Amino acid sequence: MVKHVKVFATGGTIAGIAGSAIAADYKAGQIGIDEYLEQVGGLGLDAELSGRQIANIDSANIGPAVWNEFHPAIVAALGDDQCDGVIVTHGTDTLEETAFLLDLTLPPNKPVVVVGAMRPADAVGYDGLRNFANAVRVASDPDAAGRGVLVVMGDRVFAARDVRKVRTRGTDAFRGFPRESVALVTPASLDWFGAPWRTDPSAQFGWCDDLPEVPILYAYAGMEPDALACMVGEKTRGIVLAGMGEGNMPEAVRQELVQLRRGGVIVVRASRADEGLVDREPEDDANGFVAARALNPQKARILLQLLVANGITDPAAVQSAFDGR
Ligand code: SIN
């Protein structure tokens, strides 16, 4: 039976135009979803597609305003008997944040796939159509359910929790950490590595349309504690440290963070290293800090925002959310 997939478009390079097949520069978010689906129609994909334009912007500008608009729309699609799967088209720069936010706040009952492209639609070697065709293949597969939100880039499928953009150019810009890809896909084939891992029927966290303030503090050699003063305000509920190595920081900064923790701000130690696993260390108990484990700073921030929004602020409970899958 032909599957019905709903496509929510937000812009990005996948909908970008350069004006020339070889131009160096381009504008993201230029092609509307109706025009895009017309082009896709020519591929003869084995699915019925319907589209909704949520935004058509560079993903550097995506944040709560766009999230608040598409989240209820996706929840409705997942509850609709006529819908077998969902695709979100998105710029690649913040794709991992949106994908992880959706992963934490959507039920895993049907496939939800986020897809982007590294080259604009009129560039020679445009990767967007291939990525999109692959995304349709994944979103149409009932076996994609129970794996949370998935990201398709190239011929690889990543779990939202693992995926990260690791290169600024080229079509192999994404990696998974600590798990690499969870499946390989082409428009005609899909090979999963292992069984679905989400057995719970509902979302892990309730949606919040007013996420709390959680800045990311980037650590560097010679950093002074006054770097914190300009980023922490009355509304700050948590801080994610993009620390050196395994989430380290200069001693004076650590002391300042301990003071903030005593004032109720949750402190999560992540790493500025690309593939940084940050484990708990003995001082974390005394300091009241949390270790981000395999989450990079921008994903640790999303998780911490949702935890605070859902009233989970005890460091042990926060730590166990970071320890989870
Ligand atoms: C964007 O993130 O919107 C621009 C870059 C891209 O999509 O690759």
py3Dmol code that shows the C-alpha trace and the ligand (Angstrom):
import py3Dmol

protein = """\
ATOM      1  CA  MET A   1       0.000   0.000   0.000  1.00  0.00           C
ATOM      2  CA  VAL A   2       1.306   3.492  -0.877  1.00  0.00           C
ATOM      3  CA  LYS A   3       2.394   5.395   2.219  1.00  0.00           C
ATOM      4  CA  HIS A   4       1.369   8.973   2.921  1.00  0.00           C
ATOM      5  CA  VAL A   5       4.177  11.196   4.142  1.00  0.00           C
ATOM      6  CA  LYS A   6       3.688  14.759   5.383  1.00  0.00           C
ATOM      7  CA  VAL A   7       6.514  17.173   4.683  1.00  0.00           C
ATOM      8  CA  PHE A   8       7.076  20.230   6.889  1.00  0.00           C
ATOM      9  CA  ALA A   9       9.454  22.656   5.187  1.00  0.00           C
ATOM     10  CA  THR A  10      11.553  25.198   7.066  1.00  0.00           C
ATOM     11  CA  GLY A  11      14.103  26.315   4.432  1.00  0.00           C
ATOM     12  CA  GLY A  12      17.879  25.861   4.487  1.00  0.00           C
ATOM     13  CA  THR A  13      20.239  24.972   1.666  1.00  0.00           C
ATOM     14  CA  ILE A  14      18.019  22.107   0.562  1.00  0.00           C
ATOM     15  CA  ALA A  15      15.682  24.901  -0.611  1.00  0.00           C
ATOM     16  CA  GLY A  16      18.537  27.277  -1.495  1.00  0.00           C
ATOM     17  CA  ILE A  17      19.330  28.967  -4.801  1.00  0.00           C
ATOM     18  CA  ALA A  18      22.681  30.236  -6.077  1.00  0.00           C
ATOM     19  CA  GLY A  19      21.584  31.601  -9.459  1.00  0.00           C
ATOM     20  CA  SER A  20      24.355  29.636 -11.180  1.00  0.00           C
ATOM     21  CA  ALA A  21      25.437  25.987 -11.117  1.00  0.00           C
ATOM     22  CA  ILE A  22      28.973  26.961 -10.049  1.00  0.00           C
ATOM     23  CA  ALA A  23      28.464  30.039  -7.857  1.00  0.00           C
ATOM     24  CA  ALA A  24      30.290  30.147  -4.531  1.00  0.00           C
ATOM     25  CA  ASP A  25      27.539  32.028  -2.750  1.00  0.00           C
ATOM     26  CA  TYR A  26      23.814  31.322  -2.465  1.00  0.00           C
ATOM     27  CA  LYS A  27      20.728  32.114  -0.449  1.00  0.00           C
ATOM     28  CA  ALA A  28      19.149  29.461   1.750  1.00  0.00           C
ATOM     29  CA  GLY A  29      15.353  29.044   1.894  1.00  0.00           C
ATOM     30  CA  GLN A  30      14.285  30.195  -1.591  1.00  0.00           C
ATOM     31  CA  ILE A  31      12.189  27.351  -3.045  1.00  0.00           C
ATOM     32  CA  GLY A  32       8.711  26.816  -1.646  1.00  0.00           C
ATOM     33  CA  ILE A  33       7.537  23.353  -0.646  1.00  0.00           C
ATOM     34  CA  ASP A  34       4.905  23.145  -3.412  1.00  0.00           C
ATOM     35  CA  GLU A  35       7.501  23.801  -6.117  1.00  0.00           C
ATOM     36  CA  TYR A  36       9.875  21.394  -4.406  1.00  0.00           C
ATOM     37  CA  LEU A  37       7.329  18.582  -4.292  1.00  0.00           C
ATOM     38  CA  GLU A  38       6.586  19.170  -7.978  1.00  0.00           C
ATOM     39  CA  GLN A  39      10.269  18.502  -8.772  1.00  0.00           C
ATOM     40  CA  VAL A  40      10.273  15.488  -6.474  1.00  0.00           C
ATOM     41  CA  GLY A  41       7.177  14.172  -8.296  1.00  0.00           C
ATOM     42  CA  GLY A  42       9.388  13.518 -11.330  1.00  0.00           C
ATOM     43  CA  LEU A  43      11.445  10.979  -9.358  1.00  0.00           C
ATOM     44  CA  GLY A  44       8.604   8.457  -9.245  1.00  0.00           C
ATOM     45  CA  LEU A  45       8.965   7.789  -5.514  1.00  0.00           C
ATOM     46  CA  ASP A  46       6.746   5.146  -4.009  1.00  0.00           C
ATOM     47  CA  ALA A  47       4.887   7.470  -1.592  1.00  0.00           C
ATOM     48  CA  GLU A  48       2.184  10.096  -1.605  1.00  0.00           C
ATOM     49  CA  LEU A  49       3.593  13.407  -0.368  1.00  0.00           C
ATOM     50  CA  SER A  50       1.831  16.496   0.966  1.00  0.00           C
ATOM     51  CA  GLY A  51       3.656  19.614   2.090  1.00  0.00           C
ATOM     52  CA  ARG A  52       3.294  22.484   4.512  1.00  0.00           C
ATOM     53  CA  GLN A  53       5.554  25.512   4.571  1.00  0.00           C
ATOM     54  CA  ILE A  54       6.400  26.352   8.176  1.00  0.00           C
ATOM     55  CA  ALA A  55       9.176  28.828   7.361  1.00  0.00           C
ATOM     56  CA  ASN A  56      11.651  29.379   4.543  1.00  0.00           C
ATOM     57  CA  ILE A  57      14.743  30.607   6.293  1.00  0.00           C
ATOM     58  CA  ASP A  58      18.393  29.993   6.984  1.00  0.00           C
ATOM     59  CA  SER A  59      18.512  27.653   9.963  1.00  0.00           C
ATOM     60  CA  ALA A  60      20.729  30.114  11.860  1.00  0.00           C
ATOM     61  CA  ASN A  61      17.415  31.915  12.444  1.00  0.00           C
ATOM     62  CA  ILE A  62      15.499  28.871  13.645  1.00  0.00           C
ATOM     63  CA  GLY A  63      14.529  28.824  17.288  1.00  0.00           C
ATOM     64  CA  PRO A  64      11.483  28.822  19.560  1.00  0.00           C
ATOM     65  CA  ALA A  65       9.227  30.808  17.180  1.00  0.00           C
ATOM     66  CA  VAL A  66       9.542  28.177  14.432  1.00  0.00           C
ATOM     67  CA  TRP A  67       9.644  25.249  16.851  1.00  0.00           C
ATOM     68  CA  ASN A  68       6.428  26.421  18.499  1.00  0.00           C
ATOM     69  CA  GLU A  69       4.743  26.502  15.124  1.00  0.00           C
ATOM     70  CA  PHE A  70       5.721  23.109  13.772  1.00  0.00           C
ATOM     71  CA  HIS A  71       5.679  21.030  16.946  1.00  0.00           C
ATOM     72  CA  PRO A  72       1.869  20.928  17.335  1.00  0.00           C
ATOM     73  CA  ALA A  73       1.527  20.381  13.578  1.00  0.00           C
ATOM     74  CA  ILE A  74       3.798  17.329  13.741  1.00  0.00           C
ATOM     75  CA  VAL A  75       1.999  15.985  16.822  1.00  0.00           C
ATOM     76  CA  ALA A  76      -1.275  16.276  14.874  1.00  0.00           C
ATOM     77  CA  ALA A  77       0.265  14.482  11.868  1.00  0.00           C
ATOM     78  CA  LEU A  78       1.493  11.639  14.080  1.00  0.00           C
ATOM     79  CA  GLY A  79      -2.022  11.219  15.425  1.00  0.00           C
ATOM     80  CA  ASP A  80      -3.600  11.261  11.965  1.00  0.00           C
ATOM     81  CA  ASP A  81      -4.547   7.811  10.599  1.00  0.00           C
ATOM     82  CA  GLN A  82      -3.948   9.104   7.070  1.00  0.00           C
ATOM     83  CA  CYS A  83      -0.313   9.926   7.815  1.00  0.00           C
ATOM     84  CA  ASP A  84       2.332   7.168   7.843  1.00  0.00           C
ATOM     85  CA  GLY A  85       5.390   9.306   8.430  1.00  0.00           C
ATOM     86  CA  VAL A  86       6.747  12.837   8.678  1.00  0.00           C
ATOM     87  CA  ILE A  87       9.675  14.620   7.021  1.00  0.00           C
ATOM     88  CA  VAL A  88      11.060  17.974   8.161  1.00  0.00           C
ATOM     89  CA  THR A  89      13.303  19.792   5.666  1.00  0.00           C
ATOM     90  CA  HIS A  90      15.824  21.976   7.480  1.00  0.00           C
ATOM     91  CA  GLY A  91      19.063  23.908   7.094  1.00  0.00           C
ATOM     92  CA  THR A  92      22.039  21.852   8.174  1.00  0.00           C
ATOM     93  CA  ASP A  93      23.592  24.412  10.529  1.00  0.00           C
ATOM     94  CA  THR A  94      21.135  23.858  13.392  1.00  0.00           C
ATOM     95  CA  LEU A  95      19.535  20.650  12.131  1.00  0.00           C
ATOM     96  CA  GLU A  96      20.959  18.617  15.013  1.00  0.00           C
ATOM     97  CA  GLU A  97      19.337  20.891  17.596  1.00  0.00           C
ATOM     98  CA  THR A  98      15.887  20.783  16.027  1.00  0.00           C
ATOM     99  CA  ALA A  99      16.133  17.020  15.469  1.00  0.00           C
ATOM    100  CA  PHE A 100      17.121  16.383  19.103  1.00  0.00           C
ATOM    101  CA  LEU A 101      14.414  18.700  20.439  1.00  0.00           C
ATOM    102  CA  LEU A 102      11.816  16.787  18.400  1.00  0.00           C
ATOM    103  CA  ASP A 103      13.327  13.469  19.462  1.00  0.00           C
ATOM    104  CA  LEU A 104      12.803  14.339  23.112  1.00  0.00           C
ATOM    105  CA  THR A 105       9.281  15.692  22.701  1.00  0.00           C
ATOM    106  CA  LEU A 106       7.529  13.496  20.109  1.00  0.00           C
ATOM    107  CA  PRO A 107       6.047  10.027  20.550  1.00  0.00           C
ATOM    108  CA  PRO A 108       8.012   7.337  18.670  1.00  0.00           C
ATOM    109  CA  ASN A 109       4.912   5.763  17.082  1.00  0.00           C
ATOM    110  CA  LYS A 110       5.676   6.756  13.460  1.00  0.00           C
ATOM    111  CA  PRO A 111       8.814   7.671  11.532  1.00  0.00           C
ATOM    112  CA  VAL A 112       9.941  11.305  11.788  1.00  0.00           C
ATOM    113  CA  VAL A 113      12.878  12.189   9.554  1.00  0.00           C
ATOM    114  CA  VAL A 114      14.812  15.469   9.391  1.00  0.00           C
ATOM    115  CA  VAL A 115      16.710  16.090   6.154  1.00  0.00           C
ATOM    116  CA  GLY A 116      18.880  18.835   4.671  1.00  0.00           C
ATOM    117  CA  ALA A 117      21.447  19.387   1.944  1.00  0.00           C
ATOM    118  CA  MET A 118      24.904  20.884   1.716  1.00  0.00           C
ATOM    119  CA  ARG A 119      24.556  22.283  -1.824  1.00  0.00           C
ATOM    120  CA  PRO A 120      21.845  24.637  -3.108  1.00  0.00           C
ATOM    121  CA  ALA A 121      19.211  23.289  -5.461  1.00  0.00           C
ATOM    122  CA  ASP A 122      20.656  24.784  -8.665  1.00  0.00           C
ATOM    123  CA  ALA A 123      24.281  23.789  -7.937  1.00  0.00           C
ATOM    124  CA  VAL A 124      26.044  21.111  -9.924  1.00  0.00           C
ATOM    125  CA  GLY A 125      25.949  17.954  -7.800  1.00  0.00           C
ATOM    126  CA  TYR A 126      22.954  19.100  -5.712  1.00  0.00           C
ATOM    127  CA  ASP A 127      22.644  16.547  -2.914  1.00  0.00           C
ATOM    128  CA  GLY A 128      19.163  17.616  -1.787  1.00  0.00           C
ATOM    129  CA  LEU A 129      17.086  15.475  -4.128  1.00  0.00           C
ATOM    130  CA  ARG A 130      19.022  12.337  -3.276  1.00  0.00           C
ATOM    131  CA  ASN A 131      18.804  13.098   0.450  1.00  0.00           C
ATOM    132  CA  PHE A 132      15.100  13.830   0.139  1.00  0.00           C
ATOM    133  CA  ALA A 133      14.409  10.631  -1.832  1.00  0.00           C
ATOM    134  CA  ASN A 134      16.286   8.714   0.881  1.00  0.00           C
ATOM    135  CA  ALA A 135      14.263  10.490   3.564  1.00  0.00           C
ATOM    136  CA  VAL A 136      11.033   9.423   1.844  1.00  0.00           C
ATOM    137  CA  ARG A 137      12.279   5.842   1.831  1.00  0.00           C
ATOM    138  CA  VAL A 138      12.914   6.009   5.610  1.00  0.00           C
ATOM    139  CA  ALA A 139       9.702   7.882   6.465  1.00  0.00           C
ATOM    140  CA  SER A 140       7.677   5.265   4.543  1.00  0.00           C
ATOM    141  CA  ASP A 141       9.154   2.329   6.433  1.00  0.00           C
ATOM    142  CA  PRO A 142       7.080   1.160   9.444  1.00  0.00           C
ATOM    143  CA  ASP A 143      10.312  -0.280  10.853  1.00  0.00           C
ATOM    144  CA  ALA A 144      11.614   3.279  11.285  1.00  0.00           C
ATOM    145  CA  ALA A 145       9.101   3.742  14.121  1.00  0.00           C
ATOM    146  CA  GLY A 146      10.462   3.191  17.628  1.00  0.00           C
ATOM    147  CA  ARG A 147      13.828   4.732  16.768  1.00  0.00           C
ATOM    148  CA  GLY A 148      13.010   8.303  17.733  1.00  0.00           C
ATOM    149  CA  VAL A 149      13.634  11.139  15.303  1.00  0.00           C
ATOM    150  CA  LEU A 150      16.036  10.193  12.519  1.00  0.00           C
ATOM    151  CA  VAL A 151      18.292  12.327  10.351  1.00  0.00           C
ATOM    152  CA  VAL A 152      19.083  11.439   6.758  1.00  0.00           C
ATOM    153  CA  MET A 153      22.172  12.958   5.152  1.00  0.00           C
ATOM    154  CA  GLY A 154      23.712  11.244   2.159  1.00  0.00           C
ATOM    155  CA  ASP A 155      23.003   7.544   2.196  1.00  0.00           C
ATOM    156  CA  ARG A 156      23.198   7.320   5.981  1.00  0.00           C
ATOM    157  CA  VAL A 157      20.537   7.423   8.652  1.00  0.00           C
ATOM    158  CA  PHE A 158      21.499   8.813  12.066  1.00  0.00           C
ATOM    159  CA  ALA A 159      19.688   8.856  15.390  1.00  0.00           C
ATOM    160  CA  ALA A 160      18.909  12.435  16.441  1.00  0.00           C
ATOM    161  CA  ARG A 161      20.702  11.997  19.758  1.00  0.00           C
ATOM    162  CA  ASP A 162      23.943  10.982  18.004  1.00  0.00           C
ATOM    163  CA  VAL A 163      24.055  13.158  14.908  1.00  0.00           C
ATOM    164  CA  ARG A 164      26.278  16.210  14.608  1.00  0.00           C
ATOM    165  CA  LYS A 165      27.521  18.469  11.855  1.00  0.00           C
ATOM    166  CA  VAL A 166      31.296  18.052  11.796  1.00  0.00           C
ATOM    167  CA  ARG A 167      32.287  19.773   8.544  1.00  0.00           C
ATOM    168  CA  THR A 168      31.362  23.125   7.075  1.00  0.00           C
ATOM    169  CA  ARG A 169      31.633  21.928   3.463  1.00  0.00           C
ATOM    170  CA  GLY A 170      31.108  18.804   1.423  1.00  0.00           C
ATOM    171  CA  THR A 171      28.309  16.292   1.338  1.00  0.00           C
ATOM    172  CA  ASP A 172      29.829  14.130   4.107  1.00  0.00           C
ATOM    173  CA  ALA A 173      29.347  16.843   6.730  1.00  0.00           C
ATOM    174  CA  PHE A 174      27.506  14.727   9.316  1.00  0.00           C
ATOM    175  CA  ARG A 175      28.615  12.027  11.711  1.00  0.00           C
ATOM    176  CA  GLY A 176      27.066  10.071  14.533  1.00  0.00           C
ATOM    177  CA  PHE A 177      28.671   9.871  17.987  1.00  0.00           C
ATOM    178  CA  PRO A 178      28.916   7.642  19.940  1.00  0.00           C
ATOM    179  CA  ARG A 179      26.895   5.511  17.506  1.00  0.00           C
ATOM    180  CA  GLU A 180      27.726   6.044  13.847  1.00  0.00           C
ATOM    181  CA  SER A 181      24.794   5.611  11.479  1.00  0.00           C
ATOM    182  CA  VAL A 182      21.851   3.394  12.449  1.00  0.00           C
ATOM    183  CA  ALA A 183      20.962   2.437   8.859  1.00  0.00           C
ATOM    184  CA  LEU A 184      22.101   2.745   5.268  1.00  0.00           C
ATOM    185  CA  VAL A 185      19.559   3.963   2.743  1.00  0.00           C
ATOM    186  CA  THR A 186      19.128   4.522  -0.977  1.00  0.00           C
ATOM    187  CA  PRO A 187      15.861   5.415  -2.697  1.00  0.00           C
ATOM    188  CA  ALA A 188      15.444   1.677  -3.359  1.00  0.00           C
ATOM    189  CA  SER A 189      16.853   0.023  -0.226  1.00  0.00           C
ATOM    190  CA  LEU A 190      17.012   0.441   3.544  1.00  0.00           C
ATOM    191  CA  ASP A 191      19.193  -1.644   5.869  1.00  0.00           C
ATOM    192  CA  TRP A 192      18.782  -1.160   9.609  1.00  0.00           C
ATOM    193  CA  PHE A 193      21.608  -2.030  11.989  1.00  0.00           C
ATOM    194  CA  GLY A 194      19.717  -3.450  14.955  1.00  0.00           C
ATOM    195  CA  ALA A 195      16.201  -3.302  16.356  1.00  0.00           C
ATOM    196  CA  PRO A 196      14.176  -0.210  17.385  1.00  0.00           C
ATOM    197  CA  TRP A 197      15.171   0.971  20.878  1.00  0.00           C
ATOM    198  CA  ARG A 198      12.202   3.109  21.929  1.00  0.00           C
ATOM    199  CA  THR A 199       9.646   0.888  23.617  1.00  0.00           C
ATOM    200  CA  ASP A 200       7.768   3.685  25.426  1.00  0.00           C
ATOM    201  CA  PRO A 201       4.619   4.791  23.601  1.00  0.00           C
ATOM    202  CA  SER A 202       4.832   8.465  24.523  1.00  0.00           C
ATOM    203  CA  ALA A 203       7.175  11.446  24.315  1.00  0.00           C
ATOM    204  CA  GLN A 204      10.027  11.589  26.819  1.00  0.00           C
ATOM    205  CA  PHE A 205       9.287  15.219  27.768  1.00  0.00           C
ATOM    206  CA  GLY A 206       6.315  17.545  27.646  1.00  0.00           C
ATOM    207  CA  TRP A 207       6.511  20.389  25.126  1.00  0.00           C
ATOM    208  CA  CYS A 208       7.319  23.859  26.421  1.00  0.00           C
ATOM    209  CA  ASP A 209       6.673  26.960  24.325  1.00  0.00           C
ATOM    210  CA  ASP A 210       8.776  29.144  26.604  1.00  0.00           C
ATOM    211  CA  LEU A 211      12.094  27.353  27.054  1.00  0.00           C
ATOM    212  CA  PRO A 212      14.241  28.607  29.950  1.00  0.00           C
ATOM    213  CA  GLU A 213      17.435  30.549  29.424  1.00  0.00           C
ATOM    214  CA  VAL A 214      20.490  28.272  29.273  1.00  0.00           C
ATOM    215  CA  PRO A 215      23.613  29.846  27.735  1.00  0.00           C
ATOM    216  CA  ILE A 216      26.668  27.927  26.527  1.00  0.00           C
ATOM    217  CA  LEU A 217      29.997  29.001  28.010  1.00  0.00           C
ATOM    218  CA  TYR A 218      32.951  28.236  25.722  1.00  0.00           C
ATOM    219  CA  ALA A 219      36.185  27.573  27.616  1.00  0.00           C
ATOM    220  CA  TYR A 220      39.582  28.719  26.298  1.00  0.00           C
ATOM    221  CA  ALA A 221      43.178  29.081  27.451  1.00  0.00           C
ATOM    222  CA  GLY A 222      43.573  32.200  29.534  1.00  0.00           C
ATOM    223  CA  MET A 223      39.847  32.447  30.291  1.00  0.00           C
ATOM    224  CA  GLU A 224      38.932  34.684  33.233  1.00  0.00           C
ATOM    225  CA  PRO A 225      35.792  34.192  35.371  1.00  0.00           C
ATOM    226  CA  ASP A 226      34.398  37.568  34.320  1.00  0.00           C
ATOM    227  CA  ALA A 227      33.553  35.883  30.977  1.00  0.00           C
ATOM    228  CA  LEU A 228      30.568  34.511  32.901  1.00  0.00           C
ATOM    229  CA  ALA A 229      29.258  37.844  34.137  1.00  0.00           C
ATOM    230  CA  CYS A 230      28.088  39.042  30.726  1.00  0.00           C
ATOM    231  CA  MET A 231      26.157  35.863  29.959  1.00  0.00           C
ATOM    232  CA  VAL A 232      24.423  35.059  33.241  1.00  0.00           C
ATOM    233  CA  GLY A 233      21.361  37.045  34.231  1.00  0.00           C
ATOM    234  CA  GLU A 234      18.369  36.796  36.532  1.00  0.00           C
ATOM    235  CA  LYS A 235      16.554  34.471  34.146  1.00  0.00           C
ATOM    236  CA  THR A 236      19.456  32.034  33.675  1.00  0.00           C
ATOM    237  CA  ARG A 237      18.386  28.594  34.899  1.00  0.00           C
ATOM    238  CA  GLY A 238      21.332  26.569  33.696  1.00  0.00           C
ATOM    239  CA  ILE A 239      24.741  26.803  32.030  1.00  0.00           C
ATOM    240  CA  VAL A 240      26.383  24.355  29.672  1.00  0.00           C
ATOM    241  CA  LEU A 241      30.151  24.519  29.711  1.00  0.00           C
ATOM    242  CA  ALA A 242      31.833  23.714  26.387  1.00  0.00           C
ATOM    243  CA  GLY A 243      34.872  22.688  28.374  1.00  0.00           C
ATOM    244  CA  MET A 244      38.416  21.782  27.453  1.00  0.00           C
ATOM    245  CA  GLY A 245      39.044  18.064  26.944  1.00  0.00           C
ATOM    246  CA  GLU A 246      36.727  16.092  29.231  1.00  0.00           C
ATOM    247  CA  GLY A 247      34.747  19.168  30.256  1.00  0.00           C
ATOM    248  CA  ASN A 248      37.535  21.010  32.076  1.00  0.00           C
ATOM    249  CA  MET A 249      37.897  24.715  32.901  1.00  0.00           C
ATOM    250  CA  PRO A 250      40.358  27.051  34.626  1.00  0.00           C
ATOM    251  CA  GLU A 251      40.179  26.844  38.431  1.00  0.00           C
ATOM    252  CA  ALA A 252      38.879  30.404  38.831  1.00  0.00           C
ATOM    253  CA  VAL A 253      36.032  29.663  36.402  1.00  0.00           C
ATOM    254  CA  ARG A 254      35.219  26.474  38.302  1.00  0.00           C
ATOM    255  CA  GLN A 255      34.908  28.449  41.533  1.00  0.00           C
ATOM    256  CA  GLU A 256      32.572  30.928  39.865  1.00  0.00           C
ATOM    257  CA  LEU A 257      30.427  28.087  38.502  1.00  0.00           C
ATOM    258  CA  VAL A 258      30.259  26.519  41.975  1.00  0.00           C
ATOM    259  CA  GLN A 259      28.909  29.832  43.293  1.00  0.00           C
ATOM    260  CA  LEU A 260      26.282  29.932  40.546  1.00  0.00           C
ATOM    261  CA  ARG A 261      25.330  26.330  41.321  1.00  0.00           C
ATOM    262  CA  ARG A 262      24.845  27.270  44.981  1.00  0.00           C
ATOM    263  CA  GLY A 263      22.510  30.002  43.738  1.00  0.00           C
ATOM    264  CA  GLY A 264      20.384  27.377  41.944  1.00  0.00           C
ATOM    265  CA  VAL A 265      21.821  27.466  38.413  1.00  0.00           C
ATOM    266  CA  ILE A 266      22.358  23.950  36.990  1.00  0.00           C
ATOM    267  CA  VAL A 267      25.858  23.461  35.587  1.00  0.00           C
ATOM    268  CA  VAL A 268      26.487  20.837  32.900  1.00  0.00           C
ATOM    269  CA  ARG A 269      30.046  20.040  31.811  1.00  0.00           C
ATOM    270  CA  ALA A 270      30.304  19.178  28.100  1.00  0.00           C
ATOM    271  CA  SER A 271      33.355  19.228  25.840  1.00  0.00           C
ATOM    272  CA  ARG A 272      34.464  21.564  23.090  1.00  0.00           C
ATOM    273  CA  ALA A 273      36.185  18.536  21.469  1.00  0.00           C
ATOM    274  CA  ASP A 274      34.303  17.175  18.445  1.00  0.00           C
ATOM    275  CA  GLU A 275      33.796  13.712  19.807  1.00  0.00           C
ATOM    276  CA  GLY A 276      33.986  14.340  23.505  1.00  0.00           C
ATOM    277  CA  LEU A 277      32.697  11.849  26.024  1.00  0.00           C
ATOM    278  CA  VAL A 278      32.478  13.616  29.395  1.00  0.00           C
ATOM    279  CA  ASP A 279      32.086  11.315  32.384  1.00  0.00           C
ATOM    280  CA  ARG A 280      31.407  12.266  35.972  1.00  0.00           C
ATOM    281  CA  GLU A 281      34.458  12.972  38.069  1.00  0.00           C
ATOM    282  CA  PRO A 282      34.669  12.810  41.880  1.00  0.00           C
ATOM    283  CA  GLU A 283      34.521  16.631  42.290  1.00  0.00           C
ATOM    284  CA  ASP A 284      31.169  16.757  40.501  1.00  0.00           C
ATOM    285  CA  ASP A 285      29.429  15.494  43.651  1.00  0.00           C
ATOM    286  CA  ALA A 286      30.898  18.260  45.811  1.00  0.00           C
ATOM    287  CA  ASN A 287      30.387  20.918  43.131  1.00  0.00           C
ATOM    288  CA  GLY A 288      26.865  19.802  42.227  1.00  0.00           C
ATOM    289  CA  PHE A 289      27.809  19.614  38.539  1.00  0.00           C
ATOM    290  CA  VAL A 290      26.393  17.298  35.862  1.00  0.00           C
ATOM    291  CA  ALA A 291      28.425  15.519  33.139  1.00  0.00           C
ATOM    292  CA  ALA A 292      27.050  15.785  29.588  1.00  0.00           C
ATOM    293  CA  ARG A 293      28.299  12.291  28.626  1.00  0.00           C
ATOM    294  CA  ALA A 294      28.181  11.983  24.801  1.00  0.00           C
ATOM    295  CA  LEU A 295      26.063  15.085  24.148  1.00  0.00           C
ATOM    296  CA  ASN A 296      27.834  18.042  22.587  1.00  0.00           C
ATOM    297  CA  PRO A 297      27.225  21.496  24.130  1.00  0.00           C
ATOM    298  CA  GLN A 298      24.396  22.537  21.788  1.00  0.00           C
ATOM    299  CA  LYS A 299      22.507  19.294  22.414  1.00  0.00           C
ATOM    300  CA  ALA A 300      23.242  19.359  26.141  1.00  0.00           C
ATOM    301  CA  ARG A 301      21.636  22.804  26.148  1.00  0.00           C
ATOM    302  CA  ILE A 302      18.426  21.497  24.515  1.00  0.00           C
ATOM    303  CA  LEU A 303      18.160  18.629  27.004  1.00  0.00           C
ATOM    304  CA  LEU A 304      18.799  20.897  29.979  1.00  0.00           C
ATOM    305  CA  GLN A 305      16.192  23.400  28.786  1.00  0.00           C
ATOM    306  CA  LEU A 306      13.590  20.636  28.540  1.00  0.00           C
ATOM    307  CA  LEU A 307      14.515  19.187  31.931  1.00  0.00           C
ATOM    308  CA  VAL A 308      14.149  22.559  33.643  1.00  0.00           C
ATOM    309  CA  ALA A 309      10.919  23.263  31.746  1.00  0.00           C
ATOM    310  CA  ASN A 310       9.554  19.931  33.003  1.00  0.00           C
ATOM    311  CA  GLY A 311      10.537  20.694  36.599  1.00  0.00           C
ATOM    312  CA  ILE A 312      13.534  18.313  36.710  1.00  0.00           C
ATOM    313  CA  THR A 313      16.290  20.282  38.418  1.00  0.00           C
ATOM    314  CA  ASP A 314      17.803  17.966  41.017  1.00  0.00           C
ATOM    315  CA  PRO A 315      21.403  17.292  39.807  1.00  0.00           C
ATOM    316  CA  ALA A 316      21.044  13.501  40.266  1.00  0.00           C
ATOM    317  CA  ALA A 317      17.861  13.436  38.165  1.00  0.00           C
ATOM    318  CA  VAL A 318      19.441  15.731  35.573  1.00  0.00           C
ATOM    319  CA  GLN A 319      22.484  13.426  35.467  1.00  0.00           C
ATOM    320  CA  SER A 320      20.346  10.367  34.864  1.00  0.00           C
ATOM    321  CA  ALA A 321      18.678  12.098  31.872  1.00  0.00           C
ATOM    322  CA  PHE A 322      22.136  12.778  30.452  1.00  0.00           C
ATOM    323  CA  ASP A 323      23.143   9.172  31.106  1.00  0.00           C
ATOM    324  CA  GLY A 324      20.097   7.846  29.215  1.00  0.00           C
ATOM    325  CA  ARG A 325      19.810   7.004  25.552  1.00  0.00           C
TER     326      ARG A 325
END
"""
ligand_1 = """\
8
SIN
C 21.227 26.651 6.863
O 21.532 25.990 7.839
O 20.083 27.105 6.690
C 22.255 26.993 5.834
C 23.260 25.927 5.661
C 22.708 24.624 5.169
O 21.526 24.347 5.098
O 23.569 23.783 4.809
"""
view = py3Dmol.view(width=600, height=400)
view.addModel(protein, "pdb")
view.setStyle({"model": 0}, {"cartoon": {"style": "trace"}})
view.addModel(ligand_1, "xyz")
view.setStyle({"model": 1}, {"stick": {}})
view.zoomTo()
view.show()
